[in-house]
Structure formats: C-alpha cells, structure tokens
Amino acid sequence: MRKRVSIGLLLAAVGALALIAAGCGGSSKSSSGSTSGGGGGGNVTALPASSCGPVQFKGSGKPDYLIASDLPKQGGSRTQTVQMAKAIAYVLDQQNWKSGSYNIGYQDCDDSTAQLGKWDPDKCSANAHAYASNSKLLGVVGTFNSGCAAIEIPVLNQAPGGGLQLLSPANTYGCLTEPCAGDEPEKYYPSSKRNYARVAPSDPNQGAVDAAFLKSKGVKRVSVLNDKEAYGLGVAKNFAGAAKAAGMTVTGFTAYDPKQANFQALFTRIKGQNPDAVFIGGLIDENSGQLINDKVAVLGDNSTVKLMLPDGFTTDAIFDRSQGGTPDASGAFFSVAGVGIDQYKGAAQTFINGFKQELGGKPVDPYAILGAQAAQVLVDAIGKSDGTRSDVISKVFATKVTDGLIGSFSFNKNGDLSGAKGAAVLFTIYTGTNHLKTILTTAPDPKLVAAARAEASG
C-alpha cells in the first residue's frame, strides 16, 4: 500500500534509463531441493544478481519459468518485505513449486538502495528493464511502493510477449488504475492494454476510513501533510476529500521535504491553524522519527493533538529508533488494509498457522498475507495459461477467488478488486506504544470514498 516520487520525476527516470539492458551471469545450479543463482537452472536464466537473490526452486526436475518479487529490502519497510518474500516462497513450496504442468522458480529482487534507505527510482527502472528482457519471467509480485510501480508499469506494459504482469500486494495510489487529474492512469499503459493489478484496496478507501475514524474521535479541525510523492500526496488528497465530506475543516494542506534536518518550523506554522489532529501522507522510511518527534514537541503528544498515519507508517518499526521510527509515535492512530492477524479465518488462518512455523514462531505481518495472496493469484494464472506472457495477463484479469486468504474477489478491467467480500474490503485501525494494537476493523463509507476519489481527480 504505498508509494512515492513526484510523477514528473517518475517518468523522467523511466526515460533516462530506457536503454538499460538486463545483465546475467555468475554460476548456476538447479536440481530438486536446491537453490540456484547467477545463470539459472534448466531452461531459465537468472535475473541480475545486482538486484535479485538466487533462483529458488525445490521441486522435482528444473524450473520451466520464473516469477519474481520486487520489494524494498532496505529501510524501515524491511521487516514487512522480508516476510512477504518468505510468504511467496512458502506458497510455492505448498504447491510443490508447480503451476499447473509448469515448474516455477522464484527470485526475490530488491528495488531499494542503502544510500536512500528505501525504494530507489533508478533501481526500479533498472529492475523493470531486466524483467522485461528475461523471456522466462512470466510475472512479478510487486511493487511495495506506488511510486516504484509508476516507473515499472509502463516498462513492463511494453515488454516482449504482449507485456508482463505486475501484481501488487501493497500499492494503494488510486491513480495507478483509475482516472485522476492530468493523464493518469493512461500514461502508465502506452500499449493501451492493462498489465497491472493489485490485491490491496486503493487509497480513496483508506482516506474514507481514516476520515470517518477521526470524526468518531471528535476531531473537527485537521491539518494535512504530504511528502510530495505519488503515494503520500495521493493518500493526503484522498483523506482531505473524505474529511471535508465528513464535516471536518481541513485547516491546511502542506507539503514537506523528508530530507529536512528537522520540522519544528513546519509544525510551528501548523500550530497557528489550531488543529485537533494532523494527518501525514508519507512513509516510515522518510525521516519519520524526526517528523513525529517535532510534531509532539511543538503540538503536544498524540492525545493532545491526534496523529493519523496511513499504511506507509503501519508497522511495529514505527516505534523503534533503530528502524527509523520513534517512541513518540505512541498513541498515534494507524490504518492498513485487511484485518488483524488474530481475526483471519479459514484459509488465511491455515496459512498463518503454517507460515508462523517458517518464521520460528514470530508474529506474522499483515503484509505477508497480501504477499501470499498475490503469489497465489499469479501462480494459479500461470497454471491456467499457455505459458505466454500475454495469456498470463489475461488469466490474472479473469481471476475469481472464493474464500481466499483475503476473502472472495475478482478484478475489474482496471486491475482493482471487484465484488470483494471478507478481509479484502476491510481496514484495520491500530494504536500502540511499542507495538501495534488493533482497536477497530471497519469497511469504508461509499459516500466518503466517492468524495476521496473526487478530490484526487479534481
């Protein structure tokens, strides 16, 4: 659910790196129960080791095709994305590394850099070109951040073989799929064919849920901040639209630079607005500890002036200085798609019980459920396909899931969830001190969703 980078920079990055070619090399080894890397095994060639781990395959024989994940493995999101990658491998292991009659190998790829400590636009573009040029790659589970998706979608949309499927477990920026101001989302699909879908509900839904929740807490005046990037700005607009429709006054809509040394001047200006609450569209990776520290220092703790943070911040790492967070996040409110881990039933509960053993008993992160669901959809679509990229895309868009990990759903023509029931249409609100604690699971109000969507498209 997630996101970033200004749209102008996104497309500039795509254009600047349009001629990057995928590199391959290194050693290879692949057999039953083994892991291979560098040069691939059987009929597959591995994706570049500069971004991707070795080919994982524990089935019988050798892999016929590959899938990959594209996730940031450095920065504050790492706790979540490491579990997501493990969940994808777990899904394949449960299916004996097969999809229909095909043997499927898997590579876990990183779209972040240590320098930025989060997803990197150049890395996203380089990864996308590597994916497009590897003919044995039939689909990618990713991205985690919407800004990275905005870079990768148009590259994969023009990949040889009729495009390459990108299936996100986390992107929430609404304009990736639905009409917004300017030329979104058309500019992401130069072939005019959709090759992107997601199992996470878009931010007009999250904005509606967050606005309704703050309204229920007696908030009348709210100041809205955004990091100027795709996800942060998008979710901030969605929230502002829903907040106004819910009867709240938006006292300010302010952009901030995450690279600032401190934000005391910013919050001093906001203090003059006399808000009851602050909403921040941004990410844990973006100097969030300092941002929240200064909010508390200038405006008061999170019970004095409430703090609402969307899914870009929703991880236990938000309370941990070593992970980029801060103990001053205590008492803030957080939202994320889905339900609390302890509220999943049926297939999801079975998955959680089994996957927890893979984690050595550690708690399962909610994003691991979404990662596993995306992997199941992609693997099932490959099994039903004729082994071509274009047919995999067709089969993904024809997906109908009944009682899956996040409930029942299909995809509409835009690649968004349709006819969803169960966890797929719900959001959870958390608070916490040193870890997230569920306080509410709820569905968005359709009228507020419409207002949130209108704000982004206006």
Salt bridges, closest charged atoms under 4 A:
ASP108 OD2 - LYS73 NZ 2.46
GLU178 OE2 - ARG453 NE 2.81
ASP183 OD1 - LYS187 NZ 3.66
GLU229 OE2 - LYS118 NZ 3.60
ASP285 OD1 - ARG4 NH2 3.14
GLU286 OE2 - ARG4 NE 3.68
GLU286 OE2 - LYS118 NZ 2.98
ASP311 OD2 - LYS3 NZ 2.42
ASP391 OD1 - LYS395 NZ 2.82
ASP416 OD1 - ARG198 NE 2.79
GLU455 OE2 - LYS244 NZ 3.12
